[in-house]
């Protein structure tokens, strides 16, 4: 019963107004309420930063993917059939602006000899460094890589998983390596730990500095992180 | 000044928070996330609605070296909400033009031409509601020229105090 009264907001008219609820019982429930309240508010402070982690960590992915410098291409075998150069298991290795190595493998790469520059990739599997000790793996069923325009048009579902637990799922994604932008007008879902953002359209602009979620943006932050935070408090981790 | 306990910030740790909006723009370089258009923030009984919500957080560093999640735990500095702000809790509703959560001082301030705080039939109107999130203690200031000099209008329905 006591907790109910704590929830009920007692109005204490201003001191010079009517009699304030100064009975000791009144004060106790108020104090108990405040105590519970402050613990909850501390959790509140933890839950809100969870929003920040998700947002902050979501960028690291793109800034590297979008800025390859040199690319070297080698492949196991190749053959020309009906005017198309087919390469088996091509791998492309290169370095990002920050001089971290990245690699892009595909099951097959088919280059239509008539239109140079456009290479159809199947079974894309790329590993991209995010920082010296974290990286992201991109896998997609297929896509069209245009090295003239420096664009990768992934027209099939693709997933992006980072080593620190963030997963982004796309139905399609058009990556403009030159401008460092990514656009998709299909739904996207980004999940990390207990938080999840979905929207119907998504863009990465300004070389990964701006993320734009549009149309039915839904974000959910699960309390699970707060729980582990709560128990960790006991271990003296500052819950401030 | 009217003193009251604003149970608005009863965000319990065991319930998920859901945020909905038409658009979310995250500018990592500026450490800013802007939710615009029908912004709804829900947790259990508590609901916050507005047209725009800006979340300011500590930037994740230029090198983008991803700090361990623990590090950026304390990264939100401030949240600014504006455009027909509506906060509803189990027992109370507060409306204003703007609202700001300041993590450093742990305070929520709701301000505007008219801040209306209602609890069932009871209604208090002022110009600035300041809530200390740690205690839930709320102070509503009137609309006078100088701070706190204005008059707070309070409408108390006699029957409401019974429960």
Interface residues (C-beta under 8 A of the other chain):
Chain A: X7 X8 X9 X10 X11 X12 X13 X14 X30 X33 X34 X37 X38 X39 X40 X41 X43 X44 X45 X46 X47 X48 X49 X50 X51 X52 X53 X55 X56 X57 X58 X59 X60 X63 X64 X98 X130 X131 X132 X134 X162 X164 X193 X194 X197 X199 X206 X208 X209 X210 X211 X212 X213 X214 X215 X216 X217 X218 X219 X220 X221 X222 X223 X225 X226 X227 X229 X230 X240
Chain B: X1 X2 X3 X4 X5 X6 X7 X9 X10 X11 X12 X13 X14 X15 X16 X17 X18 X19 X20 X21 X22 X23 X24 X25 X26 X27 X28 X29 X33 X35 X55 X57 X58 X59 X60 X63 X64 X65 X66 X67 X68 X69 X72 X73 X74 X75 X76 X79 X90 X91 X92 X101 X103 X106 X119 X122 X133 X134 X135 X136 X156 X161 X163
